Amino acid sequence: MEARLTGERVVRGARLHIGTDIQRRAGLEALDTNLTYNAAGDLISETATVSIDRAYRTAVGLFAESETQVAGRLRISGGLRVDTVRNTSAGGFFGDRSASNTALAGLVAATLTPTARLTLTGQVARGCRDPILSDRFYRGPVGRGFMQGNPDLKPERSVQCDLSARYIAGPIRLAACESLLDVIRLDCVPPGEVATTPGDGTRGWRRAASAW
C-alpha cells in the first residue's frame, strides 16, 4: 500500500514542491519445504520450516524540493527528504524482532549557461537505502545457495557527485559526463552467505559512470 500527498507553489520566483508519502507492506510470509526422495524416486520425508511467519514494514517520508534562477545564466536546484522506516517480524526463525531507522537524503545542483550553446551542470547527492524485510528476517534457499538474514542490519548510505557538459550548434550535439559514487555498505549480506555481527561496513570512492 502506498499513499502520497504533494503541493506546489511559487515563492519569490522559486518553484517549491513539498509532500509526504507512506508505504506499508503487511503479512509477509516465507515457508521453506524440504522434500527427500529415495533412489527409486519415492518421497520418503517432507520437512517444513517457517522462515518468516508475519513481517511488516512501514515507511513514512517528508520531502521538499525547489528550483530558482539566481542569475541570468545560473540556475540552482535542491531537495531534502527524511524517511522513518520500521520493520517488524513476529515468529519465524528469528522470533519477535523489530528495527527502526531514520535517514536524511538530499541533493543540490547548479546549471550554468555561459553561452547559448553550452550548458554546464554539477550535482552532489546523498542517498540512503534501508534493508528490505527479507534482508533482515529471511533464512532459507535463494538462487545462489543459502541465505541467513540479519535483523540488526544498518541502512546503506551513498554520496554521488556528477559533472556534465552539453554543447549544441545546429545539427551538432556534443555531451560529456562524469560521476563519482561513494557507497557505505553497512553489514551487507551477499546472497549465499550467513550474516555476521554488525561491523563498520565498507566504503570507497569509485567512478560510477563516464560518457562522451
N, CA, C and O of each residue as an XYZ file, in Angstrom:
848
protein
N       0.841     -1.170      0.000
C       0.000      0.000      0.000
C       0.888      1.236      0.000
O       1.883      1.292      0.723
N       0.528      2.222     -0.810
C       1.278      3.470     -0.850
C       0.327      4.631     -1.063
O      -0.604      4.542     -1.864
N       0.563      5.722     -0.344
C      -0.231      6.934     -0.495
C       0.704      8.130     -0.485
O       1.706      8.137      0.230
N       0.370      9.155     -1.291
C       1.233     10.334     -1.390
C       0.383     11.593     -1.474
O      -0.663     11.618     -2.122
N       0.859     12.642     -0.798
C       0.213     13.948     -0.811
C       1.272     14.988     -1.131
O       2.293     15.064     -0.449
N       1.036     15.798     -2.173
C       2.024     16.801     -2.579
C       1.353     18.143     -2.834
O       0.145     18.229     -3.055
N       2.168     19.175     -2.796
C       1.705     20.526     -3.097
C       2.820     21.329     -3.732
O       3.998     21.041     -3.521
N       2.453     22.333     -4.509
C       3.449     23.122     -5.222
C       2.988     24.572     -5.323
O       1.810     24.855     -5.538
N       3.949     25.484     -5.161
C       3.658     26.889     -5.345
C       4.952     27.636     -5.655
O       6.047     27.100     -5.486
N       4.813     28.873     -6.109
C       5.959     29.714     -6.426
C       6.136     30.732     -5.302
O       5.212     31.475     -4.971
N       7.339     30.755     -4.718
C       7.648     31.670     -3.620
C       8.829     32.543     -4.041
O       9.946     32.045     -4.181
N       8.590     33.848     -4.245
C       9.624     34.799     -4.640
C      10.393     34.314     -5.866
O      11.620     34.402     -5.913
N       9.688     33.820     -6.824
C      10.303     33.383     -8.067
C      10.854     31.979     -8.055
O      11.300     31.487     -9.091
N      10.836     31.312     -6.903
C      11.353     29.946     -6.800
C      10.187     28.958     -6.750
O       9.219     29.162     -6.017
N      10.291     27.905     -7.526
C       9.256     26.869     -7.503
C       9.517     25.948     -6.311
O      10.606     25.388     -6.186
N       8.532     25.791     -5.443
C       8.662     24.970     -4.240
C       7.677     23.815     -4.313
O       6.476     24.011     -4.504
N       8.201     22.623     -4.158
C       7.393     21.407     -4.202
C       7.619     20.642     -2.901
O       8.751     20.270     -2.590
N       6.549     20.405     -2.136
C       6.657     19.695     -0.872
C       5.650     18.547     -0.848
O       4.678     18.538     -1.603
N       5.901     17.587      0.030
C       4.964     16.478      0.101
C       5.328     15.473      1.169
O       6.348     15.593      1.848
N       4.476     14.486      1.300
C       4.688     13.390      2.243
C       4.141     12.111      1.620
O       3.207     12.155      0.819
N       4.712     10.994      1.984
C       4.190      9.722      1.499
C       4.346      8.656      2.574
O       5.153      8.789      3.493
N       3.568      7.611      2.439
C       3.614      6.486      3.360
C       3.546      5.192      2.554
O       2.764      5.072      1.611
N       4.366      4.242      2.936
C       4.388      2.936      2.298
C       4.206      1.870      3.372
O       4.763      1.968      4.466
N       3.424      0.860      3.044
C       3.119     -0.179      4.028
C       3.118     -1.545      3.350
O       2.434     -1.749      2.347
N       3.874     -2.460      3.893
C       3.820     -3.851      3.450
C       3.494     -4.708      4.662
O       4.159     -4.622      5.694
N       2.477     -5.526      4.529
C       1.989     -6.294      5.677
C       1.839     -7.765      5.310
O       1.568     -8.118      4.163
N       2.024     -8.607      6.320
C       1.732    -10.021      6.168
C       2.703    -10.813      5.323
O       2.310    -11.807      4.712
N       3.991    -10.394      5.268
C       4.975    -11.172      4.506
C       5.219    -12.508      5.203
O       5.464    -12.555      6.408
N       5.151    -13.579      4.440
C       5.386    -14.925      4.962
C       6.374    -15.654      4.067
O       6.432    -15.401      2.864
N       7.153    -16.559      4.651
C       8.084    -17.393      3.882
C       8.139    -18.771      4.524
O       8.520    -18.906      5.687
N       7.764    -19.776      3.776
C       7.755    -21.165      4.253
C       8.649    -21.994      3.337
O       8.430    -22.040      2.126
N       9.651    -22.645      3.912
C      10.562    -23.497      3.159
C      10.195    -24.961      3.388
O      10.063    -25.403      4.529
N      10.033    -25.697      2.315
C       9.686    -27.121      2.394
C      10.798    -27.957      1.778
O      11.152    -27.763      0.615
N      11.344    -28.879      2.546
C      12.415    -29.765      2.091
C      11.846    -31.151      1.823
O      11.300    -31.794      2.719
N      11.980    -31.604      0.576
C      11.477    -32.920      0.175
C      12.653    -33.862     -0.051
O      13.621    -33.503     -0.721
N      12.570    -35.082      0.515
C      13.625    -36.087      0.365
C      13.061    -37.315     -0.350
O      12.014    -37.853      0.010
N      13.801    -37.733     -1.379
C      13.373    -38.888     -2.166
C      14.426    -39.995     -2.067
O      15.608    -39.724     -1.856
N      13.979    -41.254     -2.225
C      14.931    -42.359     -2.272
C      15.387    -42.592     -3.708
O      14.988    -41.863     -4.616
N      16.220    -43.604     -3.912
C      16.783    -43.866     -5.231
C      15.711    -44.214     -6.258
O      15.903    -44.010     -7.457
N      14.587    -44.740     -5.787
C      13.507    -45.108     -6.703
C      12.626    -43.926     -7.069
O      11.715    -44.050     -7.888
N      12.901    -42.777     -6.457
C      12.110    -41.601     -6.749
C      10.878    -41.443     -5.889
O       9.999    -40.636     -6.193
N      10.808    -42.225     -4.798
C       9.658    -42.126     -3.898
C       9.925    -41.089     -2.815
O      11.036    -41.002     -2.291
N       8.909    -40.308     -2.482
C       9.026    -39.320     -1.408
C       9.064    -40.040     -0.065
O       8.143    -40.785      0.268
N      10.132    -39.819      0.708
C      10.267    -40.502      1.998
C      10.136    -39.544      3.188
O       9.867    -39.978      4.308
N      10.327    -38.240      2.943
C      10.139    -37.293      4.047
C       9.841    -35.912      3.504
O      10.225    -35.560      2.388
N       9.156    -35.150      4.311
C       8.821    -33.769      3.977
C       8.922    -32.933      5.238
O       8.233    -33.194      6.224
N       9.793    -31.915      5.202
C      10.018    -31.065      6.368
C       9.735    -29.613      6.001
O      10.285    -29.088      5.033
N       8.884    -28.982      6.774
C       8.531    -27.576      6.537
C       9.142    -26.701      7.624
O       9.049    -27.014      8.810
N       9.768    -25.604      7.210
C      10.390    -24.666      8.138
C       9.820    -23.278      7.893
O       9.832    -22.786      6.765
N       9.325    -22.652      8.944
C       8.784    -21.295      8.826
C       9.939    -20.311      8.939
O      10.464    -20.081     10.028
N      10.332    -19.732      7.811
C      11.408    -18.746      7.823
C      10.890    -17.404      8.340
O      11.470    -16.821      9.257
N       9.798    -16.917      7.748
C       9.143    -15.685      8.195
C       7.676    -16.007      8.432
O       6.986    -16.457      7.517
N       7.198    -15.784      9.639
C       5.796    -16.055      9.952
C       4.919    -14.867      9.575
O       3.984    -15.004      8.787
N       5.224    -13.707     10.138
C       4.490    -12.480      9.819
C       5.471    -11.314      9.927
O       6.008    -11.053     11.004
N       5.703    -10.625      8.838
C       6.624     -9.492      8.835
C       5.927     -8.268      8.248
O       5.115     -8.380      7.330
N       6.257     -7.104      8.792
C       5.605     -5.853      8.393
C       6.666     -4.765      8.224
O       7.697     -4.762      8.896
N       6.380     -3.853      7.313
C       7.279     -2.729      7.074
C       6.441     -1.476      6.834
O       5.535     -1.477      6.000
N       6.749     -0.406      7.572
C       6.065      0.871      7.412
C       7.109      1.964      7.226
O       8.029      2.096      8.033
N       6.964      2.741      6.168
C       7.900      3.823      5.871
C       7.126      5.117      5.662
O       6.165      5.155      4.894
N       7.547      6.174      6.346
C       6.923      7.486      6.224
C       8.000      8.486      5.812
O       9.064      8.551      6.428
N       7.717      9.264      4.766
C       8.700     10.214      4.276
C       8.137     11.619      4.123
O       6.956     11.800      3.828
N       8.992     12.604      4.328
C       8.687     14.013      4.085
C       9.739     14.561      3.133
O      10.925     14.274      3.296
N       9.328     15.345      2.143
C      10.308     15.852      1.185
C       9.950     17.259      0.740
O       8.799     17.691      0.810
N      10.992     17.963      0.273
C      10.824     19.309     -0.267
C      11.893     19.529     -1.318
O      13.038     19.117     -1.132
N      11.536     20.171     -2.418
C      12.489     20.490     -3.464
C      12.148     21.846     -4.059
O      10.991     22.266     -4.089
N      13.190     22.516     -4.531
C      12.989     23.859     -5.067
C      13.976     24.115     -6.199
O      15.041     23.502     -6.271
N      13.597     25.032     -7.076
C      14.444     25.406     -8.204
C      14.231     26.887     -8.482
O      13.101     27.374     -8.490
N      15.341     27.601     -8.712
C      15.215     29.025     -8.949
C      16.330     29.516     -9.871
O      17.418     28.941     -9.907
N      16.049     30.568    -10.601
C      17.030     31.219    -11.469
C      17.651     32.342    -10.648
O      17.021     33.379    -10.439
N      18.903     32.140    -10.174
C      19.523     33.119     -9.283
C      20.238     34.216    -10.065
O      20.490     35.295     -9.528
N      20.563     33.952    -11.313
C      21.196     34.958    -12.165
C      20.780     34.671    -13.600
O      20.114     33.675    -13.882
N      21.179     35.552    -14.493
C      20.748     35.381    -15.867
C      21.146     34.055    -16.479
O      20.410     33.488    -17.287
N      22.326     33.555    -16.089
C      22.829     32.312    -16.678
C      23.011     31.189    -15.669
O      23.579     30.152    -16.011
N      22.551     31.363    -14.445
C      22.766     30.362    -13.389
C      21.442     29.951    -12.766
O      20.656     30.793    -12.333
N      21.208     28.649    -12.727
C      20.012     28.082    -12.092
C      20.451     27.113    -10.992
O      21.325     26.271    -11.198
N      19.822     27.250     -9.814
C      20.131     26.414     -8.657
C      18.901     25.578     -8.304
O      17.778     26.082     -8.311
N      19.121     24.306     -7.997
C      18.034     23.446     -7.539
C      18.530     22.581     -6.394
O      19.727     22.318     -6.273
N      17.608     22.145     -5.563
C      17.987     21.306     -4.422
C      16.772     20.637     -3.823
O      15.631     21.014     -4.093
N      17.039     19.644     -3.009
C      15.943     18.932     -2.362
C      16.416     18.207     -1.117
O      17.591     17.863     -0.989
N      15.489     17.981     -0.205
C      15.742     17.234      1.024
C      14.617     16.233      1.232
O      13.464     16.488      0.882
N      14.970     15.090      1.806
C      13.974     14.069      2.126
C      14.396     13.367      3.415
O      15.563     13.016      3.588
N      13.446     13.171      4.305
C      13.693     12.424      5.531
C      12.704     11.261      5.587
O      11.508     11.438      5.355
N      13.210     10.086      5.892
C      12.396      8.878      5.951
C      12.567      8.186      7.286
O      13.671      8.101      7.824
N      11.462      7.696      7.810
C      11.474      6.851      9.003
C      10.879      5.497      8.623
O       9.763      5.421      8.108
N      11.633      4.437      8.880
C      11.224      3.086      8.485
C      11.204      2.189      9.720
O      12.144      2.175     10.515
N      10.105      1.438      9.860
C      10.004      0.472     10.949
C       9.733     -0.912     10.363
O       8.794     -1.097      9.588
N      10.566     -1.877     10.741
C      10.439     -3.259     10.301
C      10.138     -4.141     11.511
O      10.799     -4.026     12.543
N       9.149     -5.016     11.389
C       8.742     -5.880     12.493
C       8.524     -7.296     11.984
O       7.923     -7.500     10.929
N       9.010     -8.261     12.733
C       8.781     -9.668     12.424
C       8.275    -10.369     13.671
O       8.845    -10.220     14.751
N       7.196    -11.137     13.519
C       6.617    -11.906     14.629
C       6.759    -13.391     14.299
O       6.263    -13.856     13.274
N       7.431    -14.120     15.166
C       7.623    -15.540     14.920
C       8.690    -15.782     13.869
O       9.518    -14.907     13.612
N       8.679    -16.959     13.259
C       9.669    -17.286     12.259
C      11.008    -17.657     12.881
O      11.103    -17.866     14.091
N      12.035    -17.737     12.052
C      13.347    -18.197     12.508
C      13.940    -17.283     13.567
O      14.524    -17.762     14.540
N      13.799    -15.962     13.391
C      14.421    -15.014     14.315
C      13.520    -14.646     15.486
O      13.941    -13.890     16.361
N      12.304    -15.155     15.528
C      11.403    -14.809     16.614
C      10.834    -13.415     16.457
O      10.730    -12.900     15.344
N      10.466    -12.804     17.569
C       9.888    -11.455     17.549
C      11.012    -10.426     17.554
O      11.728    -10.279     18.544
N      11.158     -9.716     16.435
C      12.211     -8.711     16.313
C      11.645     -7.476     15.629
O      10.665     -7.554     14.887
N      12.275     -6.336     15.888
C      11.886     -5.093     15.220
C      13.111     -4.205     15.071
O      14.062     -4.308     15.845
N      13.080     -3.333     14.072
C      14.182     -2.398     13.822
C      13.606     -1.134     13.209
O      12.759     -1.197     12.318
N      14.070      0.020     13.690
C      13.603      1.313     13.179
C      14.803      2.185     12.844
O      15.802      2.183     13.564
N      14.702      2.931     11.750
C      15.771      3.833     11.334
C      15.171      5.101     10.738
O      14.100      5.077     10.132
N      15.885      6.202     10.923
C      15.528      7.474     10.307
C      16.732      7.988      9.542
O      17.841      8.012     10.076
N      16.532      8.398      8.308
C      17.655      8.811      7.458
C      17.290     10.068      6.683
O      16.127     10.314      6.366
N      18.328     10.860      6.385
C      18.180     12.101      5.627
C      18.904     11.962      4.290
O      20.052     11.522      4.236
N      18.229     12.337      3.232
C      18.818     12.334      1.892
C      18.584     13.699      1.252
O      17.675     14.434      1.638
N      19.414     14.022      0.275
C      19.243     15.314     -0.366
C      20.187     15.503     -1.541
O      21.060     14.675     -1.803
N      19.992     16.602     -2.237
C      20.860     16.936     -3.362
C      20.842     18.440     -3.579
O      19.909     19.144     -3.192
N      21.920     18.904     -4.217
C      22.000     20.289     -4.655
C      22.676     20.292     -6.020
O      23.651     19.573     -6.239
N      22.156     21.098     -6.930
C      22.679     21.129     -8.291
C      22.714     22.560     -8.795
O      21.894     23.393     -8.409
N      23.676     22.827     -9.661
C      23.811     24.146    -10.280
C      24.002     23.961    -11.784
O      24.775     23.109    -12.223
N      23.294     24.764    -12.560
C      23.395     24.716    -14.015
C      23.792     26.093    -14.529
O      23.101     27.088    -14.307
N      24.910     26.118    -15.213
C      25.444     27.373    -15.748
C      25.389     27.321    -17.271
O      25.775     26.329    -17.890
N      24.899     28.417    -17.863
C      24.827     28.521    -19.325
C      25.709     29.694    -19.761
O      25.210     30.802    -19.957
N      27.029     29.456    -19.915
C      27.926     30.561    -20.278
C      27.648     31.134    -21.656
O      27.852     32.325    -21.892
N      27.176     30.275    -22.577
C      26.781     30.737    -23.906
C      25.464     30.066    -24.258
O      25.014     29.158    -23.559
N      24.856     30.510    -25.333
C      23.577     29.932    -25.736
C      23.725     28.478    -26.159
O      22.742     27.737    -26.179
N      24.946     28.058    -26.499
C      25.163     26.705    -27.000
C      25.754     25.757    -25.958
O      25.723     24.541    -26.147
N      26.286     26.290    -24.873
C      26.999     25.466    -23.889
C      26.280     25.482    -22.543
O      25.917     26.543    -22.034
N      26.081     24.295    -21.975
C      25.450     24.156    -20.665
C      26.329     23.285    -19.776
O      26.719     22.185    -20.166
N      26.639     23.780    -18.578
C      27.457     23.050    -17.605
C      26.617     22.775    -16.364
O      25.937     23.670    -15.863
N      26.660     21.545    -15.867
C      25.856     21.164    -14.698
C      26.716     20.387    -13.706
O      27.485     19.505    -14.090
N      26.575     20.728    -12.422
C      27.232     19.994    -11.348
C      26.217     19.630    -10.277
O      25.322     20.419     -9.973
N      26.349     18.443     -9.704
C      25.380     17.979     -8.703
C      26.070     17.120     -7.654
O      26.955     16.321     -7.961
N      25.643     17.305     -6.400
C      26.078     16.455     -5.286
C      24.822     15.919     -4.615
O      23.912     16.678     -4.282
N      24.781     14.600     -4.418
C      23.588     13.976     -3.842
C      23.986     12.980     -2.761
O      25.022     12.321     -2.851
N      23.146     12.884     -1.741
C      23.330     11.905     -0.666
C      22.092     11.024     -0.612
O      20.969     11.525     -0.546
N      22.296      9.705     -0.639
C      21.177      8.772     -0.617
C      21.265      7.812      0.545
O      22.294      7.710      1.214
N      20.167      7.106      0.778
C      20.106      6.141      1.872
C      19.102      5.052      1.494
O      18.033      5.347      0.959
N      19.448      3.792      1.775
C      18.546      2.673      1.487
C      18.472      1.765      2.701
O      19.489      1.256      3.173
N      17.263      1.566      3.200
C      17.062      0.680      4.340
C      16.902     -0.756      3.842
O      16.243     -0.973      2.825
N      17.484     -1.739      4.527
C      17.335     -3.130      4.099
C      15.862     -3.537      4.023
O      15.043     -3.101      4.832
N      15.541     -4.380      3.038
C      14.165     -4.867      2.909
C      13.923     -5.976      3.920
O      14.851     -6.430      4.589
N      12.673     -6.410      4.030
C      12.302     -7.393      5.049
C      13.091     -8.690      4.910
O      13.531     -9.253      5.912
N      13.274     -9.168      3.694
C      13.984    -10.435      3.521
C      15.461    -10.304      3.883
O      16.066    -11.277      4.336
N      16.066     -9.106      3.692
C      17.454     -8.899      4.111
C      17.609     -9.097      5.611
O      18.641     -9.576      6.080
N      16.584     -8.729      6.355
C      16.659     -8.810      7.814
C      16.197    -10.157      8.368
O      16.852    -10.726      9.241
N      15.079    -10.668      7.869
C      14.400    -11.752      8.581
C      14.336    -13.080      7.832
O      13.881    -14.073      8.400
N      14.778    -13.128      6.575
C      14.647    -14.375      5.823
C      15.818    -15.316      6.096
O      16.960    -14.882      6.244
N      15.515    -16.593      6.158
C      16.536    -17.636      6.267
C      16.086    -18.815      5.420
O      15.056    -19.430      5.696
N      16.869    -19.133      4.377
C      16.482    -20.239      3.524
C      17.189    -20.192      2.192
O      18.103    -19.390      2.000
N      16.777    -21.045      1.266
C      17.442    -21.119     -0.040
C      17.140    -19.900     -0.907
O      16.048    -19.333     -0.861
N      18.134    -19.519     -1.693
C      17.996    -18.462     -2.692
C      18.593    -18.976     -3.995
O      19.066    -20.111     -4.061
N      18.572    -18.145     -5.027
C      19.033    -18.589     -6.335
C      20.482    -19.020     -6.374
O      20.867    -19.843     -7.205
N      21.311    -18.454     -5.458
C      22.735    -18.777     -5.470
C      23.169    -19.574     -4.258
O      24.353    -19.585     -3.923
N      22.242    -20.239     -3.596
C      22.632    -21.051     -2.448
C      21.697    -20.850     -1.273
O      20.486    -21.027     -1.398
N      22.262    -20.477     -0.121
C      21.504    -20.350      1.120
C      21.804    -18.995      1.742
O      22.949    -18.542      1.739
N      20.778    -18.354      2.273
C      20.952    -17.027      2.864
C      20.349    -16.985      4.255
O      19.265    -17.518      4.493
N      21.056    -16.350      5.164
C      20.518    -16.076      6.500
C      20.617    -14.587      6.747
O      21.711    -14.023      6.769
N      19.475    -13.953      6.932
C      19.446    -12.512      7.120
C      20.018    -12.079      8.451
O      20.509    -12.891      9.235
N      19.944    -10.782      8.689
C      20.448    -10.200      9.935
C      19.494     -9.101     10.372
O      19.441     -8.052      9.730
N      18.729     -9.311     11.460
C      17.775     -8.286     11.911
C      18.428     -6.967     12.309
O      17.748     -5.945     12.403
N      19.753     -6.978     12.547
C      20.445     -5.773     13.018
C      21.140     -4.997     11.901
O      21.969     -4.129     12.175
N      20.810     -5.303     10.645
C      21.434     -4.571      9.540
C      21.160     -3.072      9.635
O      20.080     -2.648     10.046
N      22.149     -2.287      9.252
C      22.017     -0.832      9.219
C      21.747     -0.374      7.785
O      22.010     -1.126      6.846
N      21.234      0.832      7.596
C      20.977      1.338      6.241
C      22.266      1.500      5.447
O      23.342      1.677      6.017
N      22.143      1.438      4.133
C      23.245      1.703      3.229
C      23.185      3.166      2.817
O      22.123      3.666      2.446
N      24.318      3.853      2.882
C      24.377      5.272      2.537
C      25.288      5.477      1.332
O      26.192      4.678      1.084
N      25.047      6.540      0.596
C      25.871      6.829     -0.578
C      25.966      8.333     -0.792
O      25.070      9.090     -0.416
N      27.068      8.747     -1.402
C      27.269     10.133     -1.827
C      27.716     10.088     -3.277
O      28.639      9.348     -3.617
N      27.073     10.871     -4.138
C      27.401     10.860     -5.558
C      27.619     12.276     -6.053
O      26.870     13.191     -5.710
N      28.665     12.449     -6.874
C      28.974     13.730     -7.495
C      28.904     13.564     -9.016
O      29.454     12.613     -9.570
N      28.232     14.486     -9.673
C      28.062     14.419    -11.121
C      28.473     15.747    -11.756
O      28.178     16.823    -11.235
N      29.155     15.644    -12.885
C      29.500     16.799    -13.700
C      29.115     16.483    -15.143
O      29.338     15.370    -15.620
N      28.539     17.459    -15.831
C      28.171     17.227    -17.228
C      28.315     18.522    -18.020
O      28.209     19.624    -17.481
N      28.559     18.351    -19.309
C      28.664     19.486    -20.228
C      27.953     19.114    -21.519
O      28.095     18.001    -22.024
N      27.185     20.062    -22.046
C      26.473     19.841    -23.299
C      26.680     21.035    -24.221
O      26.604     22.194    -23.815
N      26.947     20.699    -25.480
C      27.173     21.737    -26.486
C      26.295     21.437    -27.694
O      26.332     20.334    -28.240
N      25.507     22.426    -28.108
C      24.594     22.263    -29.234
C      24.825     23.406    -30.216
O      24.743     24.583    -29.864
N      25.115     23.024    -31.455
C      25.302     24.013    -32.518
C      24.647     23.478    -33.776
O      25.262     22.729    -34.535
N      23.401     23.863    -33.997
C      22.673     23.355    -35.156
C      22.519     21.848    -35.085
O      22.001     21.342    -34.089
N      22.947     21.113    -36.099
C      22.821     19.656    -36.077
C      23.871     18.973    -35.203
O      23.810     17.761    -35.001
N      24.831     19.737    -34.683
C      25.907     19.161    -33.877
C      25.501     19.172    -32.406
O      25.152     20.214    -31.851
N      25.552     17.991    -31.785
C      25.231     17.865    -30.369
C      26.331     17.057    -29.683
O      26.551     15.894    -30.020
N      27.012     17.663    -28.735
C      28.087     17.006    -28.000
C      27.758     17.013    -26.517
O      27.234     17.993    -25.987
N      28.078     15.893    -25.848
C      27.804     15.811    -24.407
C      28.889     14.991    -23.741
O      29.419     14.051    -24.333
N      29.221     15.351    -22.498
C      30.189     14.612    -21.692
C      29.716     14.640    -20.243
O      29.195     15.649    -19.768
N      29.905     13.524    -19.547
C      29.505     13.484    -18.140
C      30.474     12.603    -17.363
O      31.102     11.701    -17.916
N      30.580     12.884    -16.074
C      31.460     12.142    -15.183
C      30.764     12.018    -13.838
O      30.218     12.994    -13.323
N      30.786     10.801    -13.262
C      30.133     10.569    -11.979
C      31.082      9.842    -11.039
O      31.796      8.924    -11.444
N      31.080     10.259     -9.790
C      31.816      9.578     -8.733
C      30.822      9.164     -7.663
O      29.955      9.946     -7.272
N      30.952      7.925     -7.189
C      29.995      7.380     -6.232
C      30.733      6.823     -5.031
O      31.634      5.997     -5.174
N      30.350      7.276     -3.846
C      30.912      6.783     -2.588
C      29.800      6.049     -1.856
O      28.861      6.676     -1.364
N      29.896      4.745     -1.779
C      28.857      3.937     -1.144
C      29.390      3.384      0.166
O      30.481      2.817      0.210
N      28.623      3.549      1.223
C      28.955      2.971      2.524
C      27.996      1.823      2.761
O      26.822      2.041      3.061
N      28.489      0.601      2.627
C      27.649     -0.571      2.844
C      27.876     -1.075      4.258
O      28.977     -1.509      4.599
N      26.856     -1.019      5.066
C      26.957     -1.445      6.445
C      26.335     -2.824      6.590
O      25.142     -3.004      6.347
N      27.159     -3.813      6.993
C      26.675     -5.164      7.254
C      25.989     -5.756      6.035
O      24.969     -6.431      6.172
N      26.526     -5.519      4.849
C      25.943     -6.053      3.628
C      26.067     -7.570      3.621
O      27.144     -8.102      3.894
N      24.986     -8.272      3.314
C      24.978     -9.728      3.312
C      24.732    -10.220      1.896
O      23.587    -10.197      1.443
N      25.757    -10.663      1.177
C      25.538    -11.183     -0.175
C      24.721    -12.460     -0.125
O      24.858    -13.227      0.828
N      23.870    -12.721     -1.124
C      23.127    -13.973     -1.173
C      24.085    -15.159     -1.153
O      25.142    -15.130     -1.784
N      23.701    -16.198     -0.422
C      24.521    -17.385     -0.326
C      25.445    -17.380      0.876
O      26.172    -18.348      1.097
N      25.431    -16.282      1.676
C      26.276    -16.206      2.846
C      25.427    -15.982      4.082
O      24.257    -15.608      3.998
N      26.048    -16.222      5.239
C      25.364    -16.035      6.509
C      25.790    -14.713      7.116
O      26.979    -14.397      7.149
N      24.824    -13.937      7.598
C      25.131    -12.640      8.189
C      25.969    -12.804      9.441
O      25.817    -13.783     10.171
N      26.850    -11.852      9.694
C      27.690    -11.880     10.873
C      27.332    -10.718     11.786
O      26.372     -9.991     11.534
N      28.105    -10.551     12.837
C      27.859     -9.449     13.762
C      28.043     -8.121     13.044
O      28.987     -7.974     12.268
N      27.156     -7.139     13.283
C      27.295     -5.861     12.607
C      28.678     -5.262     12.796
O      29.230     -5.293     13.896
N      29.234     -4.717     11.724
C      30.560     -4.118     11.776
C      30.538     -2.686     11.307
O      29.495     -2.032     11.322
N      31.698     -2.193     10.888
C      31.815     -0.810     10.454
C      31.488     -0.628      8.987
O      31.403      0.504      8.509
N      31.302     -1.731      8.255
C      30.950     -1.624      6.848
C      32.161     -1.345      5.981
O      33.288     -1.276      6.473
N      31.926     -1.184      4.694
C      32.986     -0.889      3.738
C      32.596      0.330      2.934
O      31.412      0.628      2.775
N      33.586      1.029      2.431
C      33.307      2.216      1.640
C      34.470      2.477      0.699
O      35.537      1.879      0.836
N      34.259      3.371     -0.253
C      35.340      3.743     -1.155
C      34.797      4.493     -2.366
O      33.786      4.104     -2.952
N      35.482      5.570     -2.729
C      35.076      6.320     -3.915
C      35.405      5.508     -5.162
O      36.453      4.868     -5.239
N      34.518      5.541     -6.113
C      34.792      4.884     -7.383
C      34.047      5.636     -8.494
O      33.067      6.339     -8.247
N      34.536      5.465     -9.704
C      33.884      6.096    -10.864
C      32.610      5.327    -11.170
O      32.659      4.134    -11.470
N      31.480      5.996    -11.099
C      30.206      5.341    -11.347
C      29.843      5.339    -12.824
O      29.251      4.378    -13.316
N      30.195      6.412    -13.538
C      29.854      6.489    -14.960
C      30.699      7.560    -15.620
O      31.080      8.553    -15.000
N      30.980      7.332    -16.892
C      31.693      8.322    -17.688
C      31.269      8.163    -19.123
O      31.275      7.046    -19.641
N      30.900      9.248    -19.789
C      30.431      9.160    -21.158
C      30.850     10.397    -21.938
O      30.944     11.500    -21.400
N      31.096     10.178    -23.207
C      31.471     11.273    -24.087
C      30.678     11.184    -25.378
O      30.845     12.022    -26.264
